[in-house]
Structures are given as structure tokens and as C-alpha cells.
Amino acid sequence: MRNLLLTLAYDGSAYHGWQIQENAPTVQGAFQEALYQVTGRREDIKGCSRTDTGVHARMFCVSLKTECAIPAARFPAALNHWLPDDVAVRDCREVPEDFHARYSCQGKEYCYEIWNHRVREPFLRGRALHYWYPIDEALLDQAARHYTGRHDFTSFCTLDKREKGDLTRTVTAAKVERRGNLVVFTVAADGFLYNMVRIMAGTLLEVQQGRLKPEDIPGVIAARDRRAAGPTAPASGLYLNQVFYQRDPA
């Protein structure tokens, strides 16, 4: 039995998230079908996260325990032959037996992208939020930096059956920068709550609109009340950008 780490990228526009669902296309479903075509087995796989409907990933990690003898270096080409064009395996390598894509993960980095121009960009449809009023990225960066640190992020979580217990997370970095007409909010943490990044992005837009000031963010966090934060930004602008492990699993 071998343990493999596969790194994927995907455009989530056509999918109801990563995790298998009944009567809805998911990235996991597409991946497992391609894997069956390659190995001839219904393999047990572990994903690093659960991205939601319409969310994209530049880096998504999957661990796979298999008896298939195909060399790791050949797995990407074999799987990509069967995968749809909006999903790709970028890398595959052997990892220790105890490595688990989710439980070995030490943190993740997400980006939320906003097309900031009065004219929409057709090529970013479904891939970035179109916000046509001017954005002061320096103001939003000032606000975003208040997210850093270890906090109870109840105000930035959509509560459902998956979110129970301790809602404390450590945000290690948060910033807003402009890349031409694209404004990008980047945040890294040891873990994220349901809709946390999208609510953070929506709250930053509340700052842009003058409903909140950057210095109000600590109070929003301290409130531990979803009503204190801004709206949940659309899924289309969200990307899982990086996945971090304590050590190189190779």
C-alpha cells in the first residue's frame, strides 16, 4: 500500500464544491471518476478542505492510499486524460504512510479577487466579483490587518451543523493590494470557518462604503455576532491559494 499526495487546481464555476453530493456535480466526483479510469478501483481519498459551490482552487491537496503500481510521476498525465478541462492534477508524489491531506495540514491561504472597473470584464465572469465603484485599497488594507491574530471569529462565520465548538482561529497574515484593475484580499490562517473569508471580504466592502471604519474591525470581532459583520461576498471571487504543511511531506 502506497500513500500519494496529489496537488490539483480547478475552476469551481460548474461545481457544487469539492465534496460529493447527491444529484449535483462536484470536483471530488469528477476526480474519483478519473481515478477509477486509471486504477480500476474505487479508491479512498482524503481532501485538504471543503470548498463550496463556485469556489476555485489554485492548490488543492488530496492524499490517496492505493495498491496501484503506476509511478507517481505518471499519475498527473494519466488522470488529466480523464478529467474535465476545468480540473487538473499538477503534481503527484509519495508521502509517509501517516500523512493525511486534511489532518496534516497546518494552514491555508485564500485570495478574494475583485474586478474594480466601471466596465465588467467578460473573461472574469464567475472568477472575480465585479465592483464598479472606486476602491481605496490602502484603506481596505488598513482594515484587513486588524484580522490578524488569534480571535474568536464567530462574527465571521455562517453557523450550521458543520460549525460546532471552538470558533477560535489564528490569522497569520491579511492584506489588500491592487494589481491594475484587480483588487486582491489575501488571508492566511491555521484554519477557516464556514464562509469566513467571504464574510471578511464583505466586511471590507462595508469599510469601502463608509458603513464601518478600519478601527471598527476589532469591535466586530469582539462582538462574536454574525450581525455585526458585513454581508457574505459572492463565491465567484474566492480561491484556495495555498495549503501549508508542517514539513515537506516528501
C-alpha positions as CSV (number, residue, x, y, z in Angstrom):
1,M,0.0,0.0,0.0
2,R,1.4,3.4,-1.0
3,N,0.4,6.9,0.1
4,L,0.4,9.6,-2.5
5,L,-0.1,13.3,-2.3
6,L,-1.7,14.8,-5.4
7,T,-2.0,18.6,-6.0
8,L,-4.9,19.8,-8.0
9,A,-6.2,23.1,-9.4
10,Y,-9.7,23.8,-10.6
11,D,-12.2,26.3,-11.8
12,G,-15.2,25.7,-9.4
13,S,-17.8,27.6,-11.5
14,A,-19.5,24.4,-12.7
15,Y,-19.4,22.5,-9.5
16,H,-21.2,22.4,-6.2
17,G,-18.0,22.5,-4.3
18,W,-15.4,19.7,-3.6
19,Q,-17.3,17.2,-1.6
20,I,-19.5,14.5,-3.1
21,Q,-23.2,15.4,-3.2
22,E,-26.2,13.5,-4.4
23,N,-27.6,14.8,-7.8
24,A,-25.1,17.6,-8.1
25,P,-21.7,17.7,-9.9
26,T,-18.7,18.1,-7.6
27,V,-14.9,18.3,-8.1
28,Q,-14.5,15.2,-5.9
29,G,-16.9,13.3,-8.1
30,A,-15.0,14.2,-11.2
31,F,-11.7,13.3,-9.7
32,Q,-12.9,10.0,-8.3
33,E,-14.3,9.0,-11.7
34,A,-11.0,9.8,-13.4
35,L,-9.1,7.9,-10.7
36,Y,-11.3,4.9,-11.3
37,Q,-10.5,5.0,-15.0
38,V,-6.8,5.0,-14.1
39,T,-6.6,2.4,-11.3
40,G,-9.8,0.4,-11.9
41,R,-10.6,0.8,-8.2
42,R,-12.9,2.9,-6.1
43,E,-10.1,4.4,-4.1
44,D,-10.4,6.1,-0.7
45,I,-9.2,9.7,-1.0
46,K,-8.8,12.5,1.6
47,G,-9.2,16.1,0.6
48,C,-7.5,19.0,2.4
49,S,-10.6,21.1,2.6
50,R,-14.3,21.5,1.6
51,T,-14.6,24.3,-0.9
52,D,-18.2,25.4,-1.5
53,T,-20.2,25.9,-4.7
54,G,-18.5,28.2,-7.2
55,V,-15.2,28.5,-5.2
56,H,-11.9,27.9,-7.1
57,A,-8.6,26.4,-6.1
58,R,-5.1,27.1,-7.3
59,M,-3.8,24.5,-4.9
60,F,-5.9,21.7,-3.5
61,C,-4.3,18.6,-1.9
62,V,-5.6,15.1,-1.9
63,S,-4.0,12.1,-0.2
64,L,-4.5,8.6,-1.7
65,K,-3.7,5.2,-0.3
66,T,-3.6,2.8,-3.2
67,E,-2.1,-0.5,-4.3
68,C,-1.8,0.8,-7.9
69,A,1.7,0.4,-9.2
70,I,1.8,3.4,-11.6
71,P,4.8,5.6,-10.8
72,A,3.9,8.8,-9.0
73,A,5.4,10.9,-11.8
74,R,3.0,9.4,-14.3
75,F,-0.2,9.9,-12.3
76,P,-0.8,13.5,-13.4
77,A,-0.8,12.8,-17.1
78,A,-2.9,9.6,-16.6
79,L,-5.6,11.5,-14.5
80,N,-5.6,14.6,-16.7
81,H,-6.5,12.4,-19.7
82,W,-9.8,11.6,-18.0
83,L,-10.5,14.8,-16.0
84,P,-12.7,17.6,-17.5
85,D,-10.8,20.7,-18.8
86,D,-11.7,22.7,-15.7
87,V,-9.8,20.4,-13.3
88,A,-6.1,19.5,-13.5
89,V,-3.6,17.4,-11.4
90,R,-0.4,19.4,-11.2
91,D,1.8,17.1,-9.2
92,C,1.9,13.7,-7.5
93,R,4.5,12.3,-5.1
94,E,5.0,9.6,-2.5
95,V,4.4,10.6,1.1
96,P,4.8,8.8,4.5
97,E,2.1,6.4,5.5
98,D,0.7,8.6,8.2
99,F,0.3,11.7,6.0
100,H,-3.3,12.9,5.7
101,A,-4.2,15.8,3.4
102,R,-6.6,17.3,5.9
103,Y,-5.3,16.4,9.3
104,S,-1.6,17.0,8.5
105,C,-2.5,20.5,7.2
106,Q,-1.1,23.3,9.3
107,G,-2.9,26.2,7.5
108,K,-4.2,27.6,4.3
109,E,-4.1,30.8,2.3
110,Y,-7.2,32.2,0.4
111,C,-7.5,35.1,-2.0
112,Y,-10.6,37.0,-2.8
113,E,-10.5,38.9,-6.1
114,I,-12.5,41.9,-7.1
115,W,-12.5,43.4,-10.6
116,N,-12.6,47.1,-9.8
117,H,-13.6,48.9,-13.0
118,R,-16.8,50.6,-14.2
119,V,-16.9,48.1,-17.2
120,R,-17.3,44.4,-16.4
121,E,-14.6,42.1,-17.6
122,P,-16.2,39.2,-19.5
123,F,-13.2,36.9,-19.1
124,L,-13.5,37.2,-15.3
125,R,-17.2,36.3,-15.2
126,G,-17.6,33.8,-12.4
127,R,-14.0,34.3,-11.4
128,A,-14.0,37.7,-9.7
129,L,-16.6,40.0,-8.1
130,H,-17.3,43.0,-10.3
131,Y,-17.4,46.1,-8.1
132,W,-17.7,49.2,-10.3
133,Y,-17.2,52.0,-7.6
134,P,-13.7,53.1,-6.8
135,I,-11.9,51.1,-4.2
136,D,-9.3,52.6,-1.8
137,E,-7.1,49.6,-1.4
138,A,-4.9,51.3,1.2
139,L,-8.0,51.9,3.4
140,L,-9.1,48.3,3.0
141,D,-5.5,47.0,3.7
142,Q,-5.6,49.0,6.9
143,A,-8.9,47.3,7.9
144,A,-7.7,43.8,6.8
145,R,-4.7,44.0,9.1
146,H,-7.0,44.0,12.1
147,Y,-8.0,40.4,11.2
148,T,-4.5,39.1,12.2
149,G,-4.0,37.4,15.5
150,R,-5.8,34.7,17.4
151,H,-9.5,35.6,17.8
152,D,-13.0,34.0,18.2
153,F,-14.3,34.6,14.6
154,T,-18.0,33.9,15.4
155,S,-18.9,37.2,13.7
156,F,-17.3,35.9,10.5
157,C,-19.0,32.5,10.3
158,T,-22.2,31.2,8.9
159,L,-23.4,28.9,11.6
160,D,-24.7,25.5,10.5
161,K,-24.3,21.9,11.6
162,R,-20.7,21.8,10.5
163,E,-19.6,24.6,12.8
164,K,-19.6,23.5,16.4
165,G,-17.4,24.0,19.4
166,D,-14.4,26.4,19.4
167,L,-14.6,29.1,16.7
168,T,-11.2,30.5,17.5
169,R,-8.7,30.7,14.7
170,T,-5.2,32.3,14.2
171,V,-4.9,34.6,11.2
172,T,-1.2,34.9,10.4
173,A,-1.5,37.4,7.5
174,A,-4.1,39.6,5.9
175,K,-3.6,42.2,3.3
176,V,-5.3,44.0,0.4
177,E,-3.4,45.1,-2.7
178,R,-4.2,46.4,-6.2
179,R,-2.9,44.7,-9.4
180,G,-4.1,47.0,-12.1
181,N,-7.9,46.9,-12.0
182,L,-7.9,43.8,-9.8
183,V,-8.1,44.3,-6.0
184,V,-7.0,41.2,-4.1
185,F,-7.7,40.4,-0.5
186,T,-5.3,37.7,0.8
187,V,-5.6,36.0,4.1
188,A,-3.7,33.0,5.7
189,A,-4.7,31.2,8.9
190,D,-4.4,27.9,10.7
191,G,-8.0,27.2,9.8
192,F,-11.1,28.8,8.4
193,L,-14.8,28.7,9.4
194,Y,-17.7,28.3,7.0
195,N,-17.9,31.4,4.8
196,M,-15.2,33.1,6.9
197,V,-13.2,34.6,4.0
198,R,-16.3,35.7,2.1
199,I,-17.7,37.5,5.2
200,M,-14.3,39.1,5.8
201,A,-14.3,40.3,2.2
202,G,-17.9,41.6,2.5
203,T,-17.0,43.4,5.7
204,L,-14.1,45.1,3.9
205,L,-16.5,46.4,1.3
206,E,-18.6,47.8,4.2
207,V,-15.5,49.8,5.1
208,Q,-15.2,51.0,1.5
209,Q,-18.8,52.1,1.6
210,G,-18.3,54.1,4.8
211,R,-20.5,51.9,7.0
212,L,-17.5,50.8,9.0
213,K,-14.1,52.3,9.7
214,P,-10.9,50.2,9.8
215,E,-10.7,50.8,13.5
216,D,-14.2,49.3,13.9
217,I,-12.9,45.8,12.9
218,P,-11.7,44.8,16.4
219,G,-15.1,45.6,17.8
220,V,-16.8,43.5,15.1
221,I,-14.6,40.6,16.0
222,A,-15.2,41.1,19.8
223,A,-19.0,41.2,19.2
224,R,-19.0,37.4,18.4
225,D,-22.2,38.1,16.5
226,R,-22.7,37.5,12.8
227,R,-24.9,40.5,12.5
228,A,-22.0,42.8,13.4
229,A,-20.1,41.9,10.3
230,G,-20.8,42.7,6.6
231,P,-22.6,40.6,4.1
232,T,-21.2,37.3,2.6
233,A,-19.4,38.2,-0.6
234,P,-20.3,36.0,-3.7
235,A,-18.4,32.7,-4.0
236,S,-17.1,33.6,-7.5
237,G,-14.2,35.7,-6.3
238,L,-12.8,33.2,-3.8
239,Y,-9.7,31.0,-4.4
240,L,-7.9,28.5,-2.2
241,N,-4.5,29.7,-3.0
242,Q,-2.0,27.6,-0.9
243,V,-2.1,24.7,1.5
244,F,0.6,24.6,4.2
245,Y,2.1,21.6,6.0
246,Q,4.4,21.5,9.0
247,R,7.2,19.9,7.0
248,D,7.6,18.8,3.4
249,P,5.7,15.6,3.3
250,A,8.0,14.1,0.6
